[in-house]
Amino acid sequence: MSHVTTHILDAALGRPAREVPVRLEAAADSARTSWKPVAEGRTNADGRVPDFGPDQLPAGFYRVVFDTQAYFDATGQTGFYPEVTIVFHLADEDAHYHVPLLLSPFAYSTYRGS
């Protein structure tokens, strides 16, 4: 299993958000001013990216970048946020990190999942 996993639920339509391009990036410096790619993929029919990066990552700062504009365009919705970026601290190298996104055209939320 990937060390970091994600999924997206479309709260406005009440279903998983499929075919959303998603990237996982690691901070390239301590000030978090530049980022390096770790993994990328697209959500499946269940709104998940099954193979989202390596099984093990070192501690550090990471971010998940969701291309929400591509999703809104594909579903005929007009959205306010063309991209959602969630930055998080991976502190425990032995723990699994699940970073979900609840999305609607004019709002989004996230939490640390399990």
Secondary structure, 3 states (H helix, E strand, C coil): CCCEECEEEECCCCEECCCCEEEEEEECCCCCCCEEEEEEEECCCCCECCCCCCCCCCCEEEEEEECHHHHHHHHCCCCCCCCEEEEEEECCCCCCEECCEEEECCEEEECCEC
